[in-house]
Amino acid sequence: MKQFLLTVAGVFVGLALFLIGIPFLLIALAAGAAAPPATPAHAVISMDLRQGMSDQDSMAALAVLGGRPSVISTIDTLRRAEKDDKVEALFVRLPEGGMTPASADELRGAFKRLRAAGKKVIIHSQGLYPSGQVASTYMVGASADELWMQPGAAFQATGVFSEEIFLKRLFDKYGVKPQFAQRAEYKTAINPYLHDDYTPAHRESQLSWMGSIYESALAAVAADRKKDAADLRRVIEAGPYMADDALALGLIDKVGQVKEAETAALKAAGKGAVVVSFEDYAARVRRNAPTLGGPAIAVIGAEGPIMTGTGERGSPFSTDQVIYSDDVSKSFYDAIKDDDVKAIVFRVSSPGGSDTASEQILAAVRAAKAAGKPVVVSMGAYAASGGYWISSEASSILSQPSTLTGSIGIYGGKFAVGDALGRFGVDARQLQIGGDYAGTYSAGEEWTPAQRAAFERWMDNTYEGFIERVSRGRKLPADRVREIAKGRVWTGAQAKDLGLVDQIGGFYDAVEQAKTLAKMKGDVRLKRVGGPKSPFEALERAFGVSAESARAVAAAGWLLGDPNAKAIMDEMMDARLRSQGANVLAPRMVD
């Protein structure tokens, strides 16, 4: 009887989800699928960068209902705007804090290309405040025709800042005993557990990449504002300033409210100009993108920590970015089987993750190269540790000057909390059968000498495997790789000099490199391979309702003349075209 009642309750819950949840989601999808208004004859695109950006679009199918914009989709839309005669200007609002340096590099390049195409770029700031990478935010603002700042706002972009919280003394006080090993001294992710201050290697590495990012940002600002780099640095570091002072020193172009800056953009666009939100413009160009056939370059995305398995086990509502090795490797094998695909651009933005998952993806990269399809890696915000592992044997690697990469090293271990728990009357007891190593990951006990020795051997083997892959992929002697590895993080600019990166450039530079390697001429089709399931397939996973049932609901409404359902059906057709090759883009721990 109990099981019967549970079954009946489950049926009612399922019906409720279908009758209430599904229509709600369909309505929401319809709202998103409704055709955006046509672009006016004289348009000013309005973009707001204050909400933050991911590197790539979320892989979650229902992320279409909301979520942060991505760098890749943004630069794709701006690339289309370059050739759109209706777009006269771009108006941008800057964040007040720091921006991911490599993302800032990509946006700066897109804004400069837009200006070269004859479009006016006006950027407004409500202040720049100390927040880690605020120098990169200023770099983006300095790339505009005019950089405005709100009256009374502060200009505090005086350097690059980083802070680490060290926990060793806390662990000592409460009896927590970190049991970790690292390869090698620059692999500093676990240092806050083991030390109460920066080690010499940690300090050296941190200051090195911070200095590289800062120098890169200053050089870009000096070039864009036609100033001497040394003079610019002296002036900036003598701050902070108020907006009027920054204007007098030539750090910005105008002081005014947001509305005044927007009005200036409209004036630059000419009589009858209208402001169009970036989101509406992006939706229009995406809907009207031509469907092309013929030879293509596949685009495969990978953002987030690297894990084994598939995203099918995750929530379709989550916007967290994760690189699942089954999914990414399948995308490569799908591209290998696709006769239209002549080369692959692999966009990587990852701090690392599982070594076994990374190796599975790298094997797929090798398979693509063996099939005669060059693989060009485009690095995003970071491609470090496992992110570099999966990139190491690509045909060519491109990164932005501020991309964090390298970190060729590994770490692993556990926290032994038996003593800490005992202080609160909790006892951890272990039982094991077999070899001594079986209890290595016990939470209660510290490692025995034999366990540590065995763990260290495993670390040595994995680290040497990483060295071997980098040596083979980058055509560097193994001893040279060992010198520049040791877990050290480099910027893209530094990695280029070391031979870990082949070229400095952004996503579309990687596309050009893929064209060159594949001997392709003229405009080429970019075909997204892999990515999120359709919203209807997401509903099937989320609610246990057949995707065909959801389609049937929409189709019935379409036949009855329901405009919302018609919009859904239109979106389904668009999604089907995209999945069949329509343009989606314009022509253990190694953490």
N, C-alpha and C positions, 0 to 999 in steps of 0.2 A: 504493500500500500504506500509506504514512504517513497519508493522509487516511482510509483505511478504519479503521486502528487508532485514530485520533483519534475517529472516529464511534462505534466500538464502545465506547471508553472513556467517551465522552459518554453513551451509552445506559446503561452501568452506573452512572455517577454519578447520572443522572436517576432510575434505579430505586432506588438507595440513598436518595436524597432523598425519593422517594415512599414507600418502604416503612418508612423510619426517621424521616425528618423530619416527614412529614405526620401519621402517627399521634401523634407526640410533641406536635405543635401542636394536634391535635384534642383530645388529652387535656387539654392546658393550657387550651384554650378551654372544654372541658367543666367543668373545675374552676371557671373563672370564671363559667360560666353556671348552675351549680347554684343552686337556689333558696335564698336566705338565710333564716334562721329568722325566724319572725313576731316582731314587736315585742312585748315583754312589756307587761303592763297599766300598770306604772309604770317608765318607762325614763329612764336618764340617758345621753345621747349623749356619747361620749368622743372628742374631736378633738385631734389632734396637729399643731401648726403648725410643728414643728421641721424638717421635711423640705423646706420651701420650696414655692412655688406658682407655676404658670404663670397667665397671665390666662385662657386658654381651654383646653379639652380639646385634646390633640394631634390633629392631622389625620392622623397615621399610623394605618393600619387596625389594625396589630398592637400598637399602644400599649395595647390592652385587656389585654395580658399584664403590664403594669406601667407605671410612670411617675408623675410628680408629679400631685397633685390640682390642679384649677384653681379660680380665684376664682369663675368663673361657675357651675360645677357645685356649688361649696360653698354659695354664697348661694341657689341654687335649692333645694338640699336643706333648708337652714335655713328657707326660706320655707314649705316643706311642713310642717316641724316646728312652725311657728307654729300651725297649725290641727289638729295631731295631738293628741288628748286623751291619748294614751298617753305622750307625751313630757312629762316633768316638769322636766327640768333639762339643762343643757349643761355639760360639764366640758372645759376647754381647757388645753393645755400650750403655753406661749409659747416661741419661739426665744430664745436668749441674745443674738443679735446683731440686726442691722437687718432691717427688713421693708420691702418696696417700699411707699412712702408711699400711692400711690393704692389699692393692694390693701388696705392697712390701713384706709383710709377706707371701702372697701366692706364689709370685715368688721365694722368698728365699727358701721356702720349696720344690718347684719344682726343683730348681737348686741343692739342696742338695740330692734329690732323684736321679737325673741324675748322680751326682758324685758317689753315692753309687752303681749305676749300672755299674760303670767302665768307664764312659764318662768324658773326660776332659772339664772343664768349665773355659774359659778365658774371662775376662771382661776388657774393656778399657774405661777410662774416659778422657774427654778433660777439666776436671776441675769440682770442686764442689763448688757452690757459694751459699751464703745465700738466701734461698727462702722457708721460711716456714718449710717444712718437709724434708729438704735436708739430715737430719740424717737418714731417711728411705732409701734414695737413696744410701748413703754410706753403709748401712746395706746390701742391695742387692749386691753391689760390693764386700763386704767383705766375702760373701758366696762362692766366686769362688776359684778355685785352684790357680789362679793368678789374681791379680788386678793390671792393668797397668794404668799409667797416662801420659798424653802428656808432653813432656819437657816444662818447663816454665809455666805450668798450675798451678792454685791455688787450694789448699785444704782448703776450708772454711766451712766445716761441723762442726761448733762449737756449735750448739745447735738447739733449735726449736723456731720459731718466729711466732707471730700472731699480727695483727693490726686491730683495729675497727675504723670506721669513725662515729663519733657522730654528729647528725644533729640538736639537740635541739636549739642551739643558732641561727642557720639559720632559723629554723621554727619560733622562737620567733621574729626574725627581720622582717619576711615577713607575719606574722599573720597566719601561718598554725598551726592548733590545733589538735594534735593527740588525738583520742578518743579510747583508748585501755584498755583491761583488760587481765590479765594473771594468770594462775594457774600453778606454783606459782612463788616464787621469783627467782628461777633458770631458768625459762622459759624466756631466755634473748634475743630472736630474735627481740623483739620490743624495747629493751633498747636504741639502738641508736636514736630512735625517741623521747624518753622520758627524756633522761639524756644527760649530756655533758661529762660524764666520767663513768668508770666502777663502778657499785654498788659493795658493799662488796660481795654479793652472786655471781654476774657475774665474778668478779675477782677470787674468790675462785674456782668456777667451771672450768673456763678457764685454770687456772694454774694447776689444778688437772689433767685434761685429757692431757694437754700438757706434764706435768711431767711424766705421765704414759707412753705416747708414747716414750718420750726420753729415759726413763729408759729401756723400752723394747728393743729399738733399740741398746742401748749400751750393754745390756746383750747379745743380739744376736751376735753383733760384737765381744765381748770379747770371747764368746764361739767358734765362727768360727775361730778367729785368735789366739786362745789359749793365751789370755792375762788376767791379773788381771783386773776386771771391774773398780776398783777404780783408778788404774794407768792409764788405758785407758782414763777414763773421764778426769783426770787431764791433760794428754797430749793433748787431743782433744780441751779442753776448753782454753788451752794456745795458740792456733792458732790465726790467720790463718798461713798456711805454703805454700811455693812453693813445687813443685813436688819432688825436690831432698831432701828437708827437711822431707817431709812426708815419703819418702823412708828410710831415715836414722833413723827415729823414729819408723819404722815398721808398719806404717799405710797403706802402699801399698807395692806391691811386686816388681814392675819394673817400670822404666821410659822409654817411647818409643812412637813412632808415631803409629797411628792406623794401618798402613800397617805392621809395625814390630810385633804388637800384633797378627794380623791376620796370619802372617807367622808363628808365634810361635804355633798357634792353628793347622795350617796345618802340621807342623812338628810333633806335638804331635799325630796327627791322622795317621801318617805313610806315606810311599812312595805312591805316586799316589793320595793323598787326594785332594778332590775338594770342594770348597766352594759352598754351596747350600743356597739360600735365605730361610728364615723361611717361607715366604708366599708360595713359591713353594713346600716346603716340606709338609706344612700343607695341601695344595690342593691335593697332592699325597696321603697322608695317609687318607684323608677324602674320596677320590674317591675309594680307595682300601679297605676301612673298610668292614669287613664281615657283611652280613645281618643275624642277629640272630633272632630266635623265642623263644617262651617260656616265663617264668616268667620274669618280668621287674620291675625296679624302675623308676617311672615317675620323670622327672625333669621339674619343672615349674619355670620360671624366672620372676623377678619383679625388675626393676631398674628405678629410677627417682621419681618425685613427684607423689602422689596418687590422682587420679581424678575419678569422676563418669563417666560412659559412656563407649564408645568403641573406639579403635584406627581406626576403619573404617572411622571415620569422619576426620582423620588427613591426611596430605600429605604423599603419598608413598615415596616421595623423602627425607623427613626429617629424619635426624639421631638423633634428640632429643629423649631421652629416657623418656617415661611417663608410669606410671602404671595405666591402665584403669581397673576399678573394674569389669565391665562386662566381659572383656576379661580374666582376671585372674581367676575370679570365674568360668567361663565356662571351663577353663582348668582343674580346680579341679573336676568339675562334669563329664567332659569327662574321667578323670583318674578314677573316682569312677565307671563309667560304664564299663571300660575296665577290663575284667576278667584277663588279663595277668599282670596288674599292682598290685603289692603286697604292695608297699610302695611308698611314695612321698618325694623327696628332693625339698624343696622350697627355692630357692636362692633369698635372699632379699638384695637390696642395695638401700635404700631410706631415705631421710631426713624427710619424712612425707607428709602430705597433708590433704585431706578432711576426717573428722571423719566418715561421712556416707559411703563414698567409702571404708574406712578401715574396717568398720563393715561388709559391704557386703562380702569382701574378707575373713574376719575372720569367718563368717558364713559358707563359703565353706570349710575352714580348719576344722571346727567342723564336718561338714558333712562327710568329708573324714575319720576322726577318728571314727565317729559313724559307718561307713561302714566297719570298721576293717582294714583300711589302715593307718598305722602310718605316720605322717607328721614330717619330720626333717627339721628344718630351718638351712640353711647355710648363715650366714651374711657376706656381702661383705664390701665395704668401710664404710658404715654406715647403721644402721637399727634403726633409732631414731624416736621418736614421733609416727606418723602414721606407720612408718616402724616397730616400736616395737609393736604397736597395732596389726598389722596383724600377728606378730610372737608369740604373748604372750601365746596363747593356743596350740601351737604345742606340739607334743609328746616329742620333744627334741630340744634344741637350741644350735648351735655351732657358735662361732665367732672367729675371729683372735684376738690376744692380743691387736691390735691397732684399731680394729673396734670401731667406735663411735656409742653407743647404748643408750638405756634408753630414756632420755628426756620425761619421763612420765608426760605429762602436756599439756596444751592447751593455745592458745591465740586467740584473735580476736578483731576486731574493725574497725575503719575508720579514715580518715583524714577530718576534717572540714575545708574547704578552703574558706568559704564565705568571711571572713574578708580579706584574702589574695587577692582574686579576686577583691574585692571592691576597693583596693588600685590602681588597674589598670583600673578602670571604668567598671568592669564587675559585674553584680548583679545576685546572685543566689536566686531564689524564689521558695518556695515549696507549694504544695497543697496536702492535704490528706483527705481521708474519712475513718472513722472507729476509732479504738483504737489509743491511743497515740504512741504505739510501731510501727505503720505502717511507721513512718518517721525516724526510728532509723538509717537507713543507708543513710540518706540524706547527700549529700556532702557539703551542704551549712551551716548547723547549727550544733552546739554542742549538745550533748545529754542533754535532760531534766533530772532532778533527777529521775523521774519515768522510763524513758528509760534506764538509767544506771542501776537502781536497777533490772529491768527485764532482762537486758543483763547479769548482774552478776549472777542472778539465773540460767540462761541457762548455763553459764560457770561452775557453781558449779555442776549442774546435769551431764554435759558431763564429767567433771573431775572425779567425783565419779564413773561414768560408766567405765572410763579407769582404775581406781584403782581396781574396782571389777573384771575386766577381767584379769588383771595381777595377782591379788590375787588367782583367780581360776586356771588360767593356770600354774602359777609357784608354786602353793601350799604354798603360803606365807600368814601370817595373814594380814588383810587389814591395820591394824595400822602400821605394818612393811613396807608395800608398801608405805604408806603415808610418812614415814620417808625418804625413798630413792628415792621418786618420786620428786615432786615439780618442775618438768621440768628439773631436772639436767641431764647433759650429762655425761656418764661414758665411759671409754674404755672397751673393751671386758675383759681384765685382771681384771679390777675393778668389772665389772658386774658378772664375775664368782664368786668372793668372796662374792658378795651380793645375789647370788641366782637368778639373772636375766638371766644368761646364764648357761647352764649345762656343757659345755665342751669347751675347747680351741682347735681349729682345723680349717682346711680349707675345701674346697668343698669335696674332696675325703674322708676326715674323716667323713663328714656327710653321704656320701654314705655308708661307713662301718657301721655307727650307724643305718642307715635305714635297712641294711641287717640284723643286729642283732635283731632289733625290729620286723622285719617281719619273722625272723627265716629262712633266706635264706642262702644257702651254696655255696661256690665256686664263680666263675666268674658270674656276673649277667649283664643283658642287661640294659643299661640306655636309656630310651625312652623320648625324648623331646616332651612335650605336650604343645600345643599352639605355639605362635611365629608368625613370619611373614608369610603373604600369598606368593604364588608363584609370580615370576616376571610377569607372564602373567595376573594373577588376578589384580596385581598392575596397569598394563597398562589399564585394563578395567576401574578401578576407576579413573585413571589419565586423560584418553582421551575420556572416554565414548565409547570405541571400545570394542566389545565383546572379551573376552579372547579366545573364540573358534576361532575367526577370526585370532588372533595373532598366535594361534597354527597351524591354517590351512596354514598360510604363511610359517611358519617354516617347516611344514610337506611337503608342495609342493616343497620347496627347497631341502629337504632331498631326496625326490623321484627323483629329477633331478640331484642329485649328488653334490649339493652345500655343501662343507665341513663345512662352517660356520653354515648353517642350521642344518647339522648333529650333530654338537657340541651342538646346542641348544636342539635338540631332546634328545640327551644323557643326558643333564642336566635336562630336564624335567623328564626323567625316574628316575634319581637319586633323584630328589625332591619328586617324587611319592613314591619311596621306603622309603625315610626318613619319609614322612607323614604317611606311613602305619606301621611304627615302627622300621625301621632300626636304627642302632646305630647312634646317632648324637654326643654322647660323648663316650669316651672310658669307657671298664669295669672300714564446717567449718574448721577451721584450727586446726590441731594438729601438725602443722609444727614446 
